[in-house]
């Protein structure tokens, strides 16, 4: 960018300084993003009108041949006035830099670039401009080619650079702003209704309720709605035993009706109220772009859904919901860029991440905070709605799932009883804070603004402290009572994280004096960490994957208590169900007899894990397993 004269170094004092974020772009490239959130508040917008979609498409009426040109690095074609460059100053590893050209992230850039492109190509007939996209049309191939040559000549004279891979020349059917344009007319693109067409059949009451919520959103346009949804409502009322043939016919009928309604109602008008509904489930993302006219009547513009990758499926729910917001806005880019819209989500935390209600620089949800920078060029409000009112819920749940379906309950068993200390509740923190002499003194000192010498470690941060509902906090972190600190260290060290990872995780949520030193001491005292940190450490233990259902995989072993009998212990890895059988002998025959009694009571598992003790390694036990392996 320095070589191409896009940015320049800054010498001396800077009035504005923003942060820089590096975002991967494709396989071998990166994109530099600047956090312009605060400068954008001071920039006065030009408010140049963007094209109205109906007017834009009507200008193509009667045309037969079409071309679409895409300008690469569009904003970098426009030079910034030296007096305006200071607002784009950002920090980098090479010092302070600032842009010499228009940049991605400034809120008024779409209007400025639209005005420049419109003025540049205004004298040529059959040419429509939407920001960096130029559409050329003609009734005949000769007329189209003549106009295209004029456009290319003007762009060349103004040193505009085109993206060859995105340009389309001389076609009879062209996708423009989500619509398919041809000589026969205008219709919504097939991609808009593909998500609904690919719905899988619902398998639970929750999925049926979500589907009916989406149907009811356009219910006023569906004739005989109550009659056609009655089979599904019977399933919700438990009047039928299962989702049978009648319910499937009703589902298919309504799914096709939804597709037809999208074709009838899916015309976008920037003058109407624009809404984006987003949702994330453990298997996919869903989004609905909708508008409301002057009478507040809703209409669906576009549906979209996306199956999550194996890496995305293990994201925490907050990050999955944040991913749904960024993906949906970028998916509907052609509709949302340059207008103000509202995002509706059933995850309230996103109001703080994307709504600017959190303090910059915090690491509460660092990945999502990075995604928020990608939405800087858009003007939007984000609002919370209950899940029952979120019409995009069904799109995220009935998405076509690639590969093995994700087990929604598995995440609840990652840290089950027996794998370490449980989480600490707010009630417990509140109770122990009252019993903690030091924190009680801190609360009194905050109230009276009188600090004693023994509170010197707290007094240094007195302006950052507060008391909320009986809990001492430092900014947005909880000050943990003394008696709970050891448990917090054990929870943070679960999985045997190192000092850096433990400090990072704890600093996001809690604080106490000398916490960093306590973390280092806890890691140093861990015998397992000391073992693997030797010169030739053993291979780390690999966490088993959660089975798909109960009694698919079990573990068995013997347990002998002092001066007591011997017991056979059987554990189901999925449900953590524990079965203990008293044994008078531990030979293979008695072991098989005890296992048969348990398997008749429960069911035969697919996998049995043991420590290969003599009874389990015997030929008799191997024959027993082979005979039951049906």
C-alpha positions in Angstrom: 0.0 0.0 0.0 3.0 2.3 0.6 4.3 1.4 -2.8 1.0 2.0 -4.5 0.7 5.4 -2.8 -2.5 4.4 -0.9 -1.1 5.2 2.5 1.6 7.4 3.9 3.6 7.8 7.1 2.5 10.3 9.7 5.0 12.7 11.3 4.3 14.6 14.5 1.1 14.9 16.4 -2.1 13.1 15.3 -5.6 14.2 16.3 -7.2 10.8 15.4 -5.6 7.4 15.9 -7.5 4.2 15.2 -6.6 0.5 15.6 -5.6 -1.8 12.8 -6.8 -5.4 12.4 -5.4 -7.9 9.9 -8.1 -10.1 8.3 -7.2 -13.1 6.0 -8.5 -12.8 2.5 -8.6 -15.9 0.3 -5.6 -18.2 0.4 -2.6 -16.0 0.0 -3.8 -12.5 0.8 -4.8 -10.3 3.7 -7.0 -7.3 4.1 -6.2 -4.3 6.4 -9.2 -3.1 8.4 -9.2 0.1 10.4 -11.5 0.5 13.4 -13.3 3.8 12.3 -16.1 3.5 14.9 -15.2 6.7 16.7 -14.1 8.8 13.8 -17.3 7.9 12.0 -19.3 9.7 14.7 -17.6 13.0 13.7 -17.8 12.6 10.0 -20.7 14.4 8.3 -22.3 12.2 5.6 -23.0 13.5 2.1 -26.4 11.7 1.8 -26.2 11.3 -1.9 -29.2 9.1 -2.9 -28.4 5.5 -3.9 -30.5 4.0 -6.7 -34.0 2.7 -5.9 -34.2 -0.9 -6.9 -37.5 -0.6 -8.8 -36.1 2.3 -10.9 -32.8 0.6 -11.4 -34.4 -2.6 -12.7 -37.1 -0.8 -14.8 -34.3 0.9 -16.8 -33.3 -2.6 -18.1 -36.8 -3.1 -19.6 -36.6 -4.1 -23.3 -32.9 -5.0 -23.2 -31.7 -8.4 -24.5 -28.0 -8.3 -23.9 -26.2 -7.4 -20.7 -22.7 -6.9 -19.2 -21.6 -6.2 -15.7 -18.3 -4.5 -14.8 -16.7 -4.7 -11.3 -14.1 -2.1 -10.3 -11.4 -3.6 -8.2 -10.1 -1.7 -5.2 -12.8 0.8 -6.0 -12.4 3.2 -3.2 -8.7 3.5 -3.6 -9.3 5.2 -7.0 -10.4 8.4 -5.2 -7.8 10.6 -3.6 -8.4 12.2 -0.2 -7.8 15.9 0.4 -4.7 16.4 2.6 -6.8 18.2 5.2 -9.1 15.1 5.5 -6.4 12.4 5.7 -5.7 12.9 9.4 -9.0 11.2 10.4 -7.8 7.9 8.9 -4.6 7.7 10.9 -4.0 4.3 12.4 -1.3 2.5 14.3 0.9 -0.2 12.7 4.2 -2.0 13.5 6.0 0.6 11.3 4.6 3.6 13.2 1.6 5.8 12.5 0.1 5.7 9.0 -2.8 7.4 7.3 -4.7 6.9 4.0 -4.2 9.1 1.0 -7.3 7.6 -0.7 -10.8 6.6 0.2 -10.9 3.5 2.4 -13.2 0.7 3.5 -14.8 1.6 6.8 -15.7 5.3 6.4 -19.5 5.6 6.7 -20.0 8.1 3.9 -17.9 6.3 1.3 -20.8 4.6 -0.5 -22.6 7.9 -1.3 -19.3 9.6 -2.4 -18.3 6.8 -4.7 -21.9 6.6 -6.1 -21.9 10.3 -7.0 -18.5 10.1 -8.7 -19.4 7.0 -10.8 -22.9 8.5 -11.7 -21.4 11.8 -12.9 -18.7 10.0 -14.8 -21.0 7.7 -16.8 -24.2 9.9 -16.9 -23.9 10.7 -20.6 -24.1 7.1 -21.8 -27.5 5.5 -22.4 -28.3 2.0 -21.1 -25.8 2.2 -18.2 -26.8 1.7 -14.6 -24.4 2.3 -11.7 -24.7 0.8 -8.2 -21.6 1.9 -6.2 -18.7 -0.2 -7.8 -21.0 -2.3 -10.1 -21.7 -1.0 -13.6 -24.4 -2.7 -15.7 -24.5 -2.1 -19.5 -27.6 -3.2 -21.5 -28.8 -3.0 -25.1 -31.7 -4.1 -27.3 -29.3 -5.6 -29.9 -25.8 -6.9 -29.7 -24.5 -4.0 -31.8 -26.1 -1.5 -29.5 -24.8 -3.2 -26.4 -21.3 -3.4 -27.8 -21.3 0.2 -28.7 -22.4 1.3 -25.3 -19.9 -1.1 -23.6 -17.0 0.4 -25.7 -18.1 3.9 -24.6 -18.1 2.9 -20.9 -14.7 1.2 -21.2 -13.3 4.3 -22.8 -14.6 6.5 -20.0 -13.3 4.2 -17.4 -9.9 4.0 -19.1 -9.6 7.8 -19.4 -10.3 8.0 -15.6 -7.7 5.3 -14.8 -10.3 2.9 -13.4 -9.1 -0.7 -12.9 -11.5 -3.6 -13.5 -11.6 -7.0 -11.8 -11.5 -9.4 -14.8 -12.6 -12.4 -12.8 -15.9 -10.7 -11.7 -16.8 -9.0 -15.0 -19.5 -10.6 -17.2 -19.8 -9.6 -20.9 -22.6 -10.0 -23.5 -25.0 -12.4 -21.7 -28.8 -12.7 -22.2 -29.5 -13.4 -18.5 -27.8 -11.5 -15.7 -28.1 -11.5 -11.9 -28.4 -8.0 -10.6 -28.9 -7.1 -6.9 -30.4 -10.5 -6.2 -32.7 -10.5 -9.2 -32.4 -12.3 -12.5 -32.9 -10.0 -15.4 -33.6 -11.2 -18.9 -35.6 -10.1 -22.0 -38.7 -12.0 -20.5 -38.7 -9.9 -17.3 -37.4 -9.8 -13.8 -37.6 -12.6 -11.2 -36.0 -13.3 -7.9 -32.8 -15.4 -8.3 -33.0 -19.1 -7.5 -30.5 -18.6 -4.6 -33.1 -16.6 -2.7 -35.5 -19.5 -2.2 -32.9 -22.3 -2.3 -32.7 -22.3 1.5 -36.4 -23.0 1.8 -36.4 -25.7 -0.9 -33.6 -27.5 0.9 -35.5 -27.7 4.2 -35.2 -31.1 5.8 -38.3 -32.5 7.6 -38.6 -31.3 11.2 -38.0 -34.0 13.8 -39.0 -32.3 17.1 -41.7 -30.0 18.4 -39.2 -27.2 18.7 -38.4 -27.4 15.0 -42.1 -27.6 14.1 -42.8 -24.5 16.2 -40.0 -22.6 14.5 -41.3 -23.6 11.0 -44.8 -22.4 11.9 -43.3 -19.1 13.1 -41.8 -18.5 9.7 -45.1 -19.5 8.0 -47.1 -17.1 10.2 -44.8 -14.2 9.3 -46.3 -14.3 5.8 -49.5 -15.9 6.9 -51.8 -13.2 5.5 -50.7 -14.2 2.0 -51.3 -17.9 2.5 -54.9 -19.0 1.9 -56.6 -21.4 4.3 -53.6 -21.1 6.6 -55.3 -22.6 9.7 -56.6 -25.6 7.8 -53.2 -26.3 6.2 -51.3 -26.1 9.4 -53.7 -28.2 11.5 -51.8 -31.5 11.0 -48.6 -29.8 12.4 -50.5 -28.4 15.3 -51.9 -31.9 16.1 -48.3 -33.0 16.4 -47.6 -30.1 18.8 -50.7 -31.0 20.9 -49.6 -34.6 21.2 -52.8 -35.8 19.3 -50.6 -38.0 17.1 -47.8 -40.3 18.3 -45.2 -39.2 15.7 -44.4 -37.0 12.8 -46.3 -39.1 10.2 -47.4 -39.0 6.6 -50.1 -36.4 7.2 -47.7 -34.0 8.9 -45.1 -34.5 6.1 -47.7 -33.6 3.5 -48.6 -30.5 5.4 -44.9 -29.6 5.8 -44.2 -30.0 2.0 -47.4 -28.0 1.1 -46.4 -25.1 3.3 -42.8 -25.2 2.2 -43.8 -24.9 -1.5 -46.2 -22.1 -0.5 -43.4 -20.2 1.1 -41.4 -20.5 -2.1 -44.3 -19.1 -4.1 -44.8 -16.2 -1.7 -41.2 -15.3 -2.0 -41.6 -15.1 -5.7 -44.6 -12.9 -5.4 -43.4 -10.5 -2.6 -39.6 -10.5 -2.9 -39.0 -7.0 -4.3 -36.7 -4.7 -2.4 -37.4 -1.0 -1.9 -34.8 1.1 0.0 -37.5 3.5 1.1 -39.2 0.8 3.2 -38.2 -0.4 6.7 -35.5 -3.1 6.3 -35.1 -5.8 8.9 -32.6 -8.7 9.2 -33.5 -11.7 11.4 -30.5 -13.9 12.3 -30.1 -17.1 14.4 -27.5 -19.8 15.0 -28.0 -23.3 16.1 -25.4 -26.0 16.8 -25.5 -27.1 13.2 -26.1 -24.0 11.1 -26.8 -20.3 10.6 -30.1 -18.8 9.4 -31.1 -15.4 8.1 -34.2 -13.7 6.8 -34.2 -10.3 5.0 -37.6 -8.7 5.3 -39.2 -5.3 4.8 -42.3 -3.4 6.0 -44.2 -1.0 3.8 -46.0 2.2 4.9 -48.9 0.0 6.3 -46.4 -2.0 8.4 -47.2 -5.1 6.3 -44.1 -7.4 6.2 -42.8 -9.2 3.1 -39.8 -11.5 2.8 -37.1 -10.4 0.5 -34.6 -13.3 0.8 -33.8 -16.4 2.9 -30.4 -17.8 3.5 -28.9 -20.6 5.5 -25.4 -22.1 6.0 -24.2 -25.3 7.6 -21.4 -24.8 10.1 -18.0 -26.4 9.6 -16.5 -28.7 12.1 -14.4 -25.9 13.5 -17.3 -23.5 13.8 -19.5 -26.0 15.5 -17.3 -26.0 18.6 -17.5 -22.2 18.9 -19.3 -21.0 22.1 -22.9 -20.0 21.5 -22.1 -16.3 21.7 -19.5 -16.6 19.0 -21.9 -18.6 16.8 -24.6 -16.0 17.1 -22.0 -13.2 16.4 -20.9 -15.2 13.3 -24.5 -15.3 12.1 -24.8 -11.5 12.3 -21.6 -10.9 10.3 -22.4 -13.7 7.7 -26.0 -12.4 7.2 -25.0 -8.8 6.7 -22.3 -9.7 4.2 -24.6 -12.2 2.5 -27.2 -9.4 1.9 -24.5 -6.8 1.1 -26.2 -5.6 -2.1 -29.4 -4.7 -0.2 -27.9 -3.3 3.0 -25.0 -1.3 1.9 -25.8 2.4 2.1 -29.1 2.2 4.0 -30.1 2.0 7.6 -31.5 -1.3 8.8 -32.3 -3.2 12.0 -30.9 -6.6 13.0 -33.0 -8.8 15.2 -31.4 -11.6 17.3 -32.5 -13.8 20.2 -29.1 -13.5 21.8 -29.0 -10.3 24.0 -25.2 -10.3 24.4 -24.9 -9.2 20.7 -26.4 -5.8 21.6 -23.2 -5.1 23.5 -20.8 -6.5 21.0 -22.3 -5.0 17.8 -24.3 -2.1 19.3 -21.2 -0.4 20.8 -22.4 -0.7 24.4 -19.2 -2.3 25.5 -15.9 -0.5 26.2 -13.3 -0.8 23.4 -10.3 -2.9 24.1 -11.9 -5.5 26.3 -11.4 -9.2 25.6 -14.8 -10.4 26.7 -15.4 -12.0 23.3 -12.3 -11.1 21.3 -13.2 -13.1 18.1 -16.6 -11.5 17.9 -15.2 -8.1 18.6 -12.9 -8.6 15.6 -15.9 -9.5 13.5 -17.6 -6.3 14.6 -15.0 -4.3 12.7 -16.2 -5.8 9.4 -19.6 -4.2 9.9 -18.3 -0.7 10.3 -19.4 0.5 6.8 -23.0 -0.4 7.6 -25.5 1.7 9.5 -27.7 -0.5 11.6 -29.4 -1.0 15.0 -29.3 -4.4 16.7 -32.2 -5.4 18.9 -33.1 -8.4 21.0 -36.3 -10.4 20.4 -37.4 -13.6 22.2 -36.6 -16.8 20.4 -40.3 -17.6 19.8 -40.5 -14.5 17.6 -37.3 -15.1 15.6 -38.4 -16.3 12.1 -34.9 -17.2 11.1 -34.7 -19.9 13.8 -36.0 -22.6 11.5 -33.4 -21.8 8.8 -30.6 -22.5 11.1 -32.1 -25.7 12.4 -33.4 -27.3 9.2 -30.2 -26.6 7.2 -28.8 -29.5 5.2 -26.2 -30.9 7.5 -22.8 -31.9 5.9 -21.3 -35.0 7.4 -22.1 -36.3 10.9 -24.9 -34.3 12.7 -23.8 -32.3 15.7 -24.9 -33.5 19.1 -26.5 -30.5 20.8 -26.3 -32.2 24.2 -22.6 -33.1 24.0 -21.3 -29.8 25.2 -23.2 -30.2 28.5 -20.9 -33.2 29.4 -17.5 -31.8 28.7 -16.9 -31.0 32.4 -19.2 -33.4 34.1 -19.0 -34.4 37.7 -15.8 -36.3 38.5 -13.7 -34.3 36.0 -12.9 -31.4 38.3 -14.6 -28.6 40.3 -17.8 -27.2 39.0 -18.4 -23.5 38.2 -18.9 -20.9 40.9 -22.3 -19.3 41.0 -23.0 -15.6 41.6 -25.0 -16.5 44.8 -22.0 -18.3 46.2 -19.7 -15.3 45.3 -22.1 -13.0 47.0 -22.3 -15.1 50.1 -18.6 -15.6 50.4 -18.0 -11.9 49.8 -20.0 -11.0 52.9 -18.0 -13.6 54.9 -14.6 -12.3 53.5 -13.1 -9.8 56.0 -10.9 -8.2 53.4 -13.6 -7.6 50.8 -16.0 -6.4 53.6 -13.4 -3.8 54.5 -13.0 -2.8 50.9 -16.8 -2.2 50.6 -16.7 0.0 53.7 -13.6 1.9 52.4 -15.4 2.5 49.1 -18.4 3.9 50.9 -16.5 6.1 53.3 -13.5 6.8 51.0 -11.2 6.0 53.9 -8.5 3.3 53.2 -6.5 1.5 55.9 -2.8 0.4 55.3 -3.7 -3.3 55.0 -5.8 -2.5 52.0 -3.0 -0.9 50.0 -3.2 -3.6 47.3 -6.8 -2.5 46.6 -6.4 1.2 47.2 -4.3 1.6 44.0 -7.3 0.7 42.0 -10.0 2.5 44.0 -11.4 4.4 41.0 -12.0 1.2 39.2 -13.9 -0.6 42.0 -17.6 -0.7 42.6 -20.2 -2.8 44.4 -23.0 -4.4 42.4 -25.7 -6.4 44.2 -23.3 -7.3 47.1 -20.4 -8.3 44.8 -17.2 -6.2 44.5 -16.2 -5.6 40.9 -13.2 -4.0 39.2 -14.5 -2.5 35.9 -16.3 -5.5 34.3 -14.5 -8.2 36.4 -15.5 -9.8 39.6 -13.2 -9.5 42.6 -13.2 -13.0 43.9 -13.3 -13.8 47.7 -10.2 -15.5 49.1 -11.9 -18.8 49.8 -13.0 -19.2 46.1 -9.7 -18.4 44.5 -8.2 -21.9 44.7 -11.3 -23.3 43.0 -11.0 -20.7 40.3 -7.4 -21.7 39.7 -8.4 -25.4 39.5 -11.2 -24.6 36.9 -8.8 -22.4 34.8 -6.2 -25.2 34.9 -8.7 -27.9 33.8 -7.2 -29.4 30.7 -3.7 -28.4 32.0 -3.4 -25.0 30.4 -0.1 -23.2 30.8 0.5 -19.9 32.7 -0.2 -17.7 29.7 -3.5 -19.3 28.8 -4.7 -19.4 32.4 -3.9 -15.7 33.0 -5.6 -14.8 29.8 -8.8 -16.7 30.7 -8.9 -15.5 34.3 -8.3 -11.8 33.4 -11.3 -11.7 31.2 -13.7 -12.4 34.1 -12.2 -12.1 37.6 -9.4 -10.4 39.6 -7.7 -10.5 42.9 -4.4 -9.1 44.2 -1.3 -11.0 43.0 -3.5 -13.2 40.8 -0.7 -13.6 38.2 1.7 -15.0 40.8 -0.9 -17.4 42.1 -1.5 -18.7 38.6 2.3 -19.3 38.1 2.4 -21.1 41.5 -0.6 -23.3 40.6 1.0 -24.5 37.3 4.3 -25.1 39.0 2.7 -27.3 41.7 0.8 -29.4 39.2 2.4 -32.9 39.1 1.0 -33.7 35.7 2.3 -30.5 34.1 5.7 -31.2 35.7 5.8 -34.6 34.2 5.1 -33.5 30.6 7.4 -30.5 30.9 10.5 -32.8 31.2 13.0 -33.0 28.4 11.2 -36.0 26.8 7.6 -35.5 27.8 5.1 -38.3 27.2 2.4 -37.9 24.6 -0.5 -35.8 25.9 -3.7 -37.6 26.6 -6.4 -37.2 23.9 -9.9 -36.4 25.0 -12.4 -39.0 23.8 -15.3 -37.9 21.6 -18.7 -38.0 23.1 -20.8 -41.0 21.9 -24.0 -40.3 20.0 -26.4 -42.0 22.4 -26.6 -43.8 25.7 -25.1 -47.3 26.0 -23.2 -47.0 22.8 -19.8 -47.1 24.6 -19.1 -48.2 28.2 -16.1 -48.6 30.4 -15.6 -51.6 32.9 -13.2 -52.2 35.7 -12.9 -53.9 39.1 -12.8 -51.9 42.4 -11.6 -53.4 45.7 -12.1 -51.5 48.9 -10.1 -52.4 52.0 -11.7 -55.0 54.2 -14.7 -55.1 51.8 -15.8 -57.1 48.8 -14.7 -56.5 45.2 -17.1 -54.7 42.9 -17.5 -54.6 39.1 -18.0 -50.9 38.0 -19.7 -50.2 34.7 -19.9 -46.5 33.4 -21.8 -45.3 30.3 -19.7 -42.6 28.7 -22.7 -40.7 27.3 -25.0 -40.4 30.3 -22.4 -41.0 33.1 -24.7 -43.7 34.4 -22.9 -45.8 37.0 -23.7 -49.4 37.7 -21.9 -51.2 40.6 -22.2 -55.0 40.9 -20.8 -56.9 44.0 -18.5 -59.8 42.9 -17.6 -62.9 44.9 -15.1 -63.9 42.3 -13.3 -62.0 39.5 -12.7 -64.8 36.9 -14.0 -64.5 33.4 -17.1 -66.7 33.9 -18.4 -64.6 36.9 -17.5 -61.4 35.1 -19.5 -62.5 32.0 -22.4 -63.5 34.2 -22.5 -60.1 35.9 -22.3 -58.3 32.6 -25.1 -60.3 31.1 -27.4 -59.3 34.0 -26.6 -55.7 33.4 -27.0 -55.9 29.6 -30.3 -57.6 29.9 -31.5 -54.8 32.1 -30.1 -52.0 29.9 -28.9 -53.0 26.4 -25.8 -54.4 24.7 -23.2 -51.7 24.0 -21.2 -51.3 20.8 -17.9 -50.7 22.5 -16.5 -52.0 25.8 -13.4 -50.4 27.2 -11.2 -52.1 29.9 -7.7 -52.1 31.2 -7.1 -55.6 29.7 -7.0 -57.3 33.1 -6.9 -61.1 33.2 -10.7 -61.7 33.0 -11.0 -59.2 30.1 -8.0 -60.5 28.2 -9.1 -64.2 28.4 -10.2 -66.2 25.5 -13.5 -66.9 27.2 -14.3 -63.2 27.4 -13.3 -62.8 23.7 -15.7 -65.5 22.6 -18.5 -63.9 24.7 -17.9 -60.5 22.9 -17.8 -62.2 19.5 -21.1 -64.1 20.1 -22.9 -60.8 21.1 -21.4 -58.8 18.3 -24.6 -58.8 16.2 
